[in-house]
Amino acid sequence: MESRRQLANYVQGQWQPSRVAEYLEVSNPATGETLARVPLSNEADVAQAVAAAAAAFPAWRRTPPEERIQYLFKLKQLLESHQEEIARVLTMENGKTLAEARGEVRRAIENVEVACGIPTLMQGSNLEDVAKGIDTFVIRQPLGVVAAIAPFNFPAMIPLWFLPYAIACGNTFVAKPSEKVPLTLEMIFNLIAQTQLPPGVVNLVHGTKQAVDALLDHPAVRAISFVGSSAVAKYIYARAAANGKRVQCQGGAKNPAVILPDADLETAARVVGESAFGCAGQRCLAVSSAVLVGKAQQEFREAICDLAASMRVGYGLDEGVQMGPVISPQSKDRIESLIARGVKDGAAAVLDGRGAKIPGYERGSFVKPTVLDRLPAESELNLTEIFGPVLSLIPAGSVEDALAVLARNPYGNAASIFTRSGEAARRFRYETPAGNIGINIGVAAPMAFFPFSGWKDSFFGVLHGQGRDAVEFYTDKKVVIERWPAGD
């Protein structure tokens, strides 16, 4: 990849340079090398993209849904044929392993597939003779210009939680990728250009807070989708809602897994380990706390430490690597400081990943898998999203004690239980205050035809991404009540 290449915005079907002179470097987190330079687009850049989307909307909304999805069928085929190239770029700028990147691209394609069902998903309803001679029916219509602000951890999948559904429903779209990982979405937009989608239907603007605020404030933007930290989610939700926009904001997480003594503890340790340390713990569905009930404590602790210690950490493009770096030196420093806080609070770092040095990649931002044993319940770390390869082990005397730990959790993105007991699993599913529930599953990630849920401080809004929720989010319902007088 050409070093220090300056990226452009995608507006009106063309790559156009930003008006700004200020750029950030995009770095490979494993090698430290500069991959490209991304512009910090300003309000004028955003206004240009929104204007292009607004101009394209009238013709696009009048395009029959069956015709709109033909572009998505083409996009699916292009993504399929280029998925290896996309995965390699994703690994280079994000740090996850090539296998993880391939899995992410597969998940992204699934959302394109589901959105191809819009002619059915977007259908309304009707009832004849609600009163004598009067019929009523509900139709769905697109909102107009919509925008999505994406995070660094899934640069292919998360933009495609939103884009396919939005345009299939007849909206036009503006994407703002993370400035840390803009190259993956650039590649996807190059594929979108090959579909011959009408100019202005999809647009891309790079940048940071200035670009985000411009989208939140622009009167022509009808809806905002966001994934990121809870602090930023609250900010975006409040500012966009104050401007009268429809908003869905996926926030942070502190996902627990409850391990009961009757579970297959070896399998549970493997599954939880893959969840906690996969993608270097930078998943909003990663297990970050294992609540160990009764006799599960010693056996699970030994199994998870053995697994974590055996993981090969390195550059995700190298053969056999099981975990890559975290996204940046700043993230590495923050994660290591949180590990130190847990130890200060009384936890034992039975596996300590701080100070990791990978031969040949000394400039990389590596933190090795870390296990904090017997983290006290009162530790602030139990309420803090670490977003790194750190698993806290919390002892509990009973299922009731474990559920009490979960109830104190300010987040509600996901929670899992490992057990052979159907009774315990049903109680867990029934009582746990989280939006995505795993039963003997470490990453409770719904397929694209189900909504990606989230509760409490993990989600701000009403309608989630993916599936039918996406269709509801990107359409307005119009109720038509009609009566036709009889002729002479």
N, C-alpha and C positions, 0 to 999 in steps of 0.2 A: 504494500500500500504506500502511495506517495506521501512522504512526510511533509507536515506543515501545510498541507493543502487547505485552502480557505473554502469553507462550506457556504452554500447559498440557500436562500429561501425558495420554496416552490409555490409560485403564484400564477394563476391564469394558465396553468398547463406548461409553465416554463420555469427553469431555474434562474432566479434573478438575484444579483448581489444585494446584500443589505445596504441600507443608507449609512450605517454606522462605521466608525473606524476602530471600535473596541472589540477585541476578540479574546476568547479563552482557548487554552490548549486542551485538546482531547488526548488523554494519555492511556497507554496500555498499563493496567494496574499490576501486571505480572513482571513486565520488563522496565517500566518507567519511560519508555520511548514515546515521543510525541507522534500521534497518528494524523492529526489534522488540527485546524483552528476553526472554532465555531463563533459566529457573530452574536453579539449581545443586542439583538434587534430592538428597535425603539417603537414608540407609539405609531409613528408614521408607517413603519414596516407592517405592523399589525393591521392598521387601517387599510393598507393596500390589499392585504390578504382577505380581510372581511369584505371589502368592496367587491373583490372578484367573486367571492362566494355568494354575496347578495345578488350580484348581477346574473349569476348562473342559476339561481334558485327558481325563478318563474318557469323557465323552460324545463328544468329538471323535474320539478314537482308534477308537471303535465306529462312527463314521460311515463308510459304505463309500467307498473311494477315488473311485469314479465320482461320488458325490455331493460329495465334497470339492472336486474339480476344477471343479465348476460355478461355485463362487465365483470361481475363477481365470479362467474364461472371461468372467465378468462384469467382473472387474478389468481384463482385457486390453482389453475394449471401452471401458471408462471411461478407461483410460490413453491409448488411441488417440484418443478424442474430445477429451481435454484436454491432449494432449502439447504444444501450443503454449503454453498457460498455464503448464504445469510448466516448460518450457524458459525462459520469460521470468523466472520467479521464481528459477530456478537461476542464470541469468546475473546477476541482481541481487545475489544473496548470495554467489556463488562467484567471479564475475569473468570466466568464460570467455565466448567469443563466443556469439551466439545460434545460429549454425550448429553449433558444438561442443556446445552444450546440447541441441539437437535430436538430434544423433547419440547423445548419452548416453542420452536418454530412449528412443530406439529400441533401444539395447542392453538397457536395463532391461526393456522389453516382451518382448524375445526370451527372457529367462529365465522370464517368466511363461508364455510359449508352451511352452517345453520342459517345465516342471513340470506342464503339463496332460497330459503323457504318463505320469504316475505309475502308472496302472493296469497299464501294460506295464513301466515302468522298475523298479517295486517288486516284480515277481514273483520268486519263489524258484525252487528246483529240486528234483528228486526222482529217486530210483532204486529200482526194485522189486527185491526179492530180493537185498539185499546179503548176506544169509545165507538159508537155507531158511525161507521163510515170513515173513521180516522185510523191511519196507520202511523207507526213510529219506527224509526230505524236509527242506528248508530253507525257513523262512519269515522274512520281515522284519517287524519290529514297531517302532513309533515309540519314541523315547527318553523323551519327556515334555516338560518345559519346557526350551526352548533359547533362547539369547540371541545377539545380534549387536551388535558395537561398530563403528560406521562412521566413516570419515575424512571430511575436508572436500572432497577433490578430485573425488569422484564421488558427490554426495549422493543421486542417484536410482538409479544403476546398482548400486552396491555393496550397499546394503540388499536389493536384489532379486536379488543373487547368492544370497541365503540365504533370505529370507522365503517365496517361493513353494514351494521344495522342502521346507522344514521343515514347513509346514502341510499340503501335499499328502500328505506321508508320515504325517500324523496327529499331529504334535507341536503344541504351542502355543508362542507366540513372544513375546519381549520385545526391542524394538529400542532402542538407545541411539545416536541420531545425533550427529554432531559438533556441539558447541556453537557452532561458527563458522558452520554452514550448516543450521540446523534447519528452515527454512521449506519446503524442497522435500519433505522426508519428511512434514511436517505436511499438505501438500496431498495427497500420495499416501494418507495415512491417512484423510483426508476422503473420498477415493474408495473406499477399502476399506470405510468405514462404509456407503456406498451399496450395497454388495454384500449387505448383511444377514448378513454372517458372524456366527456366534454370539458373543455377548459373551465376552471373555476369551481368545479364540483368538489374537488379536494385540494387543499392548500396546506403548506407547512411553513411555520415560522420558528426559527431558532431564538434562543434568548433565555433570560432569567426572570427576575421579579418584575422588571419594567414591562416585558412582553406579557407576562401573566396578568398584571394589573390592567393593561390595555384591553385584554380580552374580557376581563371581569367587568370593565366599565363601558365597553362599546355597546351602544344601544341596539345595534343590529344583531348582536349575538343573543340567541334565545335561550341556550342551555349550555351548561358547563359540566364536563366529566373530569374527575381528578382521582389520582391514586398517589399516595405519599404518606408522610408522617401525619399524626393526628393534629399536631400544632398547626401545620400548614393547611390541613383539611378544614379545620375550624375557621381559619382566616378566609379561605376561599369560599367556604359555604356562606359565611356571614356577609362578605362583601358582594358576592354574586347575587345572593338572595335579596339584599338591600337594593340591588339594581333591578329587581323584578325578574330574575332569571330562574329557570328550572335548574336544580343542582343535584349532583350525586358525587359524594366525596368519600372514597375509601381511605381510611386512616391507618394508624399503626396497630400493633398487635403484641400480645404477650401470651402465646398459645401454650396451654398446659396439656400434658398427657397423664392420665391417671393409670397407674399400673397396679392391678390387683394380684394377690398371691396366687390365684388360680390360673393366671395367664401363662402362655408359653413364653417364659421370660427370655429365652435365647432369641426367639423370633421377635419379641417386643423390643429387645435391645437393638437388634439389627434395623428394624423399621424406624424406631425413634432416632437412632443414630443417623440414618439416611435423611430423616427430616431435619434434625437439628444442625447437621454439618453440611448437608447438600447445599450447593450454591453459596458456600461459606456462611450459611445462616442468614443470608440476605433475601429471604422469602417472607412475605407477609403471612404465610401459612406454616412457617417453620416452628416445630416444637421447641420452646425455649425453657420450659420447666417440666420436669418429671416428678409427679406427686406419687411417692412410693408408699403403698399401704401395707402395714404389718411386715410379714416375712419376705415380701418382695424386695425390701431395701438392700440387703447385702448381696443377693444373687444378681439383681439387676445392675447394681453399682459395679460389680466386678465385670459383668458382661459388657456394659457400655464403655467402660474404661479400656478394656481389651480391644474392642472394635475401634474406638476413636484413636487410640495410640497406633493402630496398624494402618491408618489411612495415609495414603501417599499424597502429600501436598506439593503443588508446583504449578507450572504453566499449563493451562487447560488444553493447549494444543499438543502437549507431549503425551506420548503413549503411556497408559496406565495411571495417569494422574486422576485422583478421586476427588480432590477439592482444590479450588484455585484461591486467588487472593481476595481480599475485600476491595472495595471500589477505589480507595484513595489512601494516601498517608494520613489524612485527617481522620478518616474512619478507623484506621488501625489504631491511632493514638486514643481515640474516644473509646473504642472497645477495650483496649488494654487498661484504661483508667477505670472502666466499669468493673473489670475483673478484680482490680485492686480494691475497689470499694466493697465488693462481695467478700473478699478475704478479710478486710478490716471489720466487716459486720459479723464475722464469725464463721464464714464458710471455709472449708478446706479445699484448696485447689488440688484435688487428687490427680488431675491432669492439667498442666498449665501450658497454654499455647503462646504465651507472651514471648517476645524477643525472637520470633522465628526467623531463621536465615535459610534460604533455599539456595544451594550451590548453583551458580550461573545466573541467578536472578536476585542479586543482592539489592537491587533498587526496587524490588517488588513490595507490595503492601500485604504481607502475609501475616496471618494470625492462625496458628494451628488449633485443632479442636481442643476445647477446654471443658472440663467438668468440675463444677463447684458442688461439693457434697455438703449436705445438711445446712443449706442456706436458711438462716432463721426466718420465721414467718414475718417478723416485723421489719426485715430489711427492705429498704426502698428499692433494692434491685428487683424484688418481686413485682414491682409496679412499673418498672422501667423497660422500655423496648431497647434491647442491646443491638439487635440487627447485625449479629456476627456469630461465629461458630462457638457459642457458649451455651452449655446446658446446665441448669441448676437442678439439683436433686433435693426435694423437699419431703421429709418424712411425715407420714400421717398414720394415725392409729386405726382409722376405720374409713368406710366410704363416706360417712357423714363428715368426718374431719376433712377429707379430700374435697367434698363439695363446698365446704366452708371456705377453703383456700380459693376455689374458683370464684365463689361469690364476691370475694374481696378484689378480684381482678377488675381494674377499670376498663379493660379492653374486652371485646367479645367477638373477635374475628373467627377463631376456631378453637376446638377442644376435642381431645380424643380419649378413649378409654380402651385398655387392653384387658380382656377377661374372657373366660369361657361361660360366664353366667349370663343367660338371657335376661334374667330379672335385673341384675346390676346394670346391664347395658341399656335396658329400657328406662330404668330410673335415671340414668345419666342423660340419655337423650331427652327425657321429659323435663328435667330440672336444670340442666346446665344453661347458663345465660350466654350463649354464643350462637353465631349465625351459621357456622359450618361445623358439623359434628362428625367425627370419625369413630367408628367402632372397629377396633383392631386395624385402623388405618392411620398412618403417621402424617400424611399430607392430605387433608380433607378438601381436595380441590374438585369442585363440581365440573362435569362436562359442560360444553358450551351451550347445550340446550336447557341447562338449569341456571338459575341466577347465582352469581358469586355473592353470597350473603355476608353479613357482618352486623354486629350489634354494638350498643354502648358507644365507647369512644373510638371504635374501629370503623364506624360508618355514620355519615351525616347525610340525610336525605330519606327518601321513601322507596324509590325504585333503584334496584341494583343493576350492575352490568350483566350482560349475556342473556340469551334466551328471550322469553316473553317479557321479562322486565325491561329489556332493552327496547323492545317494540313499544311498550307502554311509555317509556321515558321519551322516546323520540317522536311521538305522535300526540296530537290533540284529538280528543273525542268530540265529535259534533253530533248532537241529537236533532233529528229532523222529524217534525210532526206535521203530517199532511192530510188534507181532505180535498177531494175533487168533487165539485157539485155535479149532480147528474145532468146530462144534456137534455135538450128539449125532445 
